[in-house]
Amino acid sequence: DFVAGAVAAGAGAYLSARGPLAPRLPWIEVADTAAALLDVGRAARRHLPDRVVGVTGSVGKTTVKDLTAGALGARFRTWASARSFNNELGVPLTLANAPADTEALVIEMGARGPGHVALLCDIAAPAIGVVTVVAAAHTEMFGSVDEVAKAKSELVAALPATGTAVLNAADPRVLQMRVLTDATVLTFAHDPGVGADVGAEGVHMDDDLRPSFRLRTPWGTVPVQLPVRGEHNVGNALAAAGAALAAGVSLEEVAAGLASARRSPSRMDLRRAPSGLVVLDDSYNSNPVSLEAGLRALARLPARRRVAVLGVMAELGPEGPGEHRRLAELAASLDIEVLAVGTGAYGVSWTAADPAAAIAALAELGPLGGEAAVLVKASRVVGLGRVAEALLAP
């Protein structure tokens, strides 16, 4: 269906199960294009080094992927999944597009059901596996948080005995995964009381929500300044540091790489509009854990007025209604106004039917100016990125 568009964009050949679809362009006949793409990924993987990090979890995968790529990049020529290319299409595309001189790869791995992460591991063959956290995300598909944990544990079970599992010691479900592997286990946790191998001391947040801390590891300690926003990203940085250290990056290189890591868009992206309005764009996706972190980050911003523009947290199943109301109550306790977009699940009176109506509703408030801060967050299907763009426009 999309061959013509791909050819127009510059594709030089294509796979097809329907015969030739573009005149005079090379094509390869296959029985199943999706299966063939997986085989392309496997073939590409055979030409790449064994320094491959797989990242999975319910929350924080993309940020950990970005930070790990930064930390590894301080020593190695590193290639990583673009944005959230984390499924049976994105992973083989990431492998196939890796430059020939790649020395390290970071592969984000998502799951919509049992067996998905195992399939991605069969393609990417990671030597280091990071599990961020197990939480109520996509529970509508999995049935329970325990089933989510089982699916994420497939990464740990797939690691070679010579590899390393980097596990969140603050999450009992994640820590339990250590029994599934003969690989070395390296734990991380933001909470100093947990006693993890990799931790943080003296965490400080600046006015732009950027954390700094002293990274504590079995390799020693070093000061770190993060480019990402929110205290919850300290834990993500610890996971990334553990993976990079396990791959042979020095402590000083890890600190430098974390500080300069490139970030994927619409994830805790703090910007100021020409009006002075502070916009915290976290519109890429949402679930209870990430939304709570976003609300607490918003509450820390210096502002007289704080507004959370929130859309539905999708795919939560029976727990959805209660979680939406719980987080609306949290927002109220933090003195944050909630504008609910396209959903009544939060139980608030200020609502808008869609992103366009939300933009109009915010405009009716008059100029919010430099004394206000707005969080924009929802599941991807809501399309709230339009709201963030409108708020940031001149």
Secondary structure by P-SEA (a helix, b strand, c coil): ccaaaaaaacccccccccccccccbbbbbbccaaaaaaaaaaaaaaacccbbbbbbcccaaaaaaaaaaaaaaccccccccccccccaaaaaaaaaaccccccbbbbbbbbcccaaaaaaaaaccccbbbbcccccccccccccaaaaaaaaacccccccccbbbbcccccccccccccccccbbbbbbccccccccccccccccccccbbbbbbbcccbbbbbbbccccccaaaaaaaaaaaaaaacccaaaaaaaaaaccccccccbbbbccccbbbbcccccccaaaaaaaaaaaaaccccbbbbbcccccccccaaaaaaaaaaaaaaaaccccccccccccccccccccaaaaaaaaaaaccccccbbbbbbccccccaaaaaaaaacc
